[in-house]
């Protein structure tokens, strides 16, 4: 029986032999849908055995600890986890063992405990979202002493023991929001930044977004737009959240734009009447289900998509490329910032 070749796979997949080669050897630069199609056809043709043979040159088991917020505390984190699992499925023949350690997104103590537990397991690397600045820096220092490198996603930190970061440029996402407001607001309107989170001073990815937004208007002075920002740390209490928003409205009668620094825009919008929401241009983050409802109804004007699936997927693939393929990986891998509106949101689910 004739052996299956790369040429056979390429012909059925409708792609070049080079594309098939990049998929099989994990060289990147291939769209996810194309990659999935090539893998599927390779398996159907029985080429999987060839792939396995080429990838089992070593019997080493690689251990990676993944420390992420639990989806129960913030269901945004379902998406990066899905990306990690998808990547893991593609490279399952490499002998990679992954242990997930989850923590409550609102507990720096739980975060510290789980990363400490990960370090004690002495994995080859730790993949984590360093949401708490002070704690993360201390823990990365401990990992460095144990010769355990870190791969980070979602929140960027500068540390020599971080192998790679995959995610948004927080500063540029705020800058992008400034441009969107500039197009949609009038001279002397006000933009209010709402951070529905705890300990903003310990989370630089939030403050970087605010800085990007403010810098946009400093550099583009065709309109005078005032920017003020507030931290609503008691956002889980509906009564307190609504009261604080009403107080903000009274302080800023010219408020015409609202910028949410994270995925929790829906938390406030759930408490407001549609006619009140429609007074404002609203920009939020992340295509989670409750936000999509408001985007499709026209109550959220723009969602900045931070590609959370690819954060997880690329984070794990950076581990594979560095430790298994001995390839150079980018220390900073900024993902595209997609502008999602109700007119194009369906294209993200095809």
NORRAPE-V784706 format. One line per field, one symbol per residue. ss: DSSP state (H for helix, E for strand, L for the rest). phi: phi as a letter, one per 20 degrees, with the letter a starting at -180 (. if undefined). burial: b if it has 24 or more other C-alpha atoms within 12 Angstrom, else e. A space follows every 50 residues. Layout:
BEGIN
ss=???
phi=???
burial=???
END
This chain:
BEGIN
ss=LLLLLHHHHHHHHLLLHHHHHHHHLLLLLLLHHHHHHHHHHHHHLLLHHH HHHHHLLLLLLEEEEEEEELLLLLLLHHHHHHHHHHHHHHLHHHLEEEEE EEELLLLHHHHHHHHHHHHHLLLLEEEELLLLHHHHHHHHHHHHHLLLEE EEELLLLLLLLEEEEEELLHHHHHHHHHHHHHHHLLLLLEEEEEELLLLH HHLHHHHHHHHHHHHHHHHLLLLLLEEEEEELLLLLLHHHHHHHHHHHHH HLLLEEEEEELLLLHHHHHLLLLHHHHLLLEEEEELLLHHHHHHHHLLLL LEEEELLHHHHHHHHHHHHHHHHHLLLLLLLEEELLLEEELLLLHHHHHL
phi=.fffdgffffffemceffffffffdlemlcfgffgfffffffffenfgff fggfddfdefeddceddcffgfeafgfffgffffffffffdfeemeddde cdbffecfffgfffffffffflffaddbdefdffffffffffgffemded ddcmcecdbfeefbccrfeggffffffgfffgfdddgmfdddeddeaelf fdcffffffffffffgffecdfcedeccccddfdfeegffgfffffffgf fcfefcccdeebedgggeffedfgfffffdeccccmeegfffgfffenee ebdeeelfgfgfgfgfffffffedelefdffcdeegdeedcffdfffece
burial=eeeeebebbbeebebeeebbbebbbbbbeeeeebbebbbebbeebebbee beeebeeeeeebbbbbbbbbeeebbbbbbbbbbbbbbbebbbbbbbbbbb bbbbbbebebbbebbbbbbeebbbbbbbbbbbbebbbebbbbbeeeebbb bbbbbbbebebbbbbbbbbbbbbbbbbbbbbbebbeeebbbbbbbbbbbb eebbbbbbbbbbbbbbbeeeeeeebbbbbbbbeebeeeeebeeebeebbe ebebbbbbbbbbbbbbbbbbebeeeebeebbbbbbbbbebbbebbeebbb bbbbbbbbbbbbbbbbbbbbbbbbeeeebebbbbbebbbbbeeebeeeee
END
